[in-house]
Amino acid sequence: MKTLAAVLTLFSLSIVANANPPASPPDHPTGMGAGMSKSDAPTKKGKVLSSVEAKSFTYIEVQDGSKKLWVVSPTVAVKTGNTISYADAPVQPKYHSASLNREFTNVVFTTRVVVDK
């Protein structure tokens, strides 16, 4: 009986753990795009002004209409002057990247960036 109780307890704990996964580390950009999935289609466009590589992410400064913002995505090869499409997400007005030791303003954390041809 004790073994069955132990197995049921472990099973219950694993269900709770999977239902409430741990939060992403504060410097993990994709953790900021809560609710987004990898299947999000790129719906926004912008012209690349500059880019910065960091660990497994690319910070891309874009001109999107009349506004400039930073789009952060999983690593992608971009060049100044490229036009990119990206999955939309809420704009975060200020973000400090610990890995780059740099402040960014108007940041969008996205799951997908496509370089337009």
Protein Blocks (a to p, Z undefined) as FASTA:
>chain_A
ZZmmmmmmmmmmmmmmmmmccdddfklmklmmghiafklccfbdcddfbdcdehjaccdd
ddehjbccddddddddddehiacddddddddfbdcdfklopacehiaddfbdcddZZ
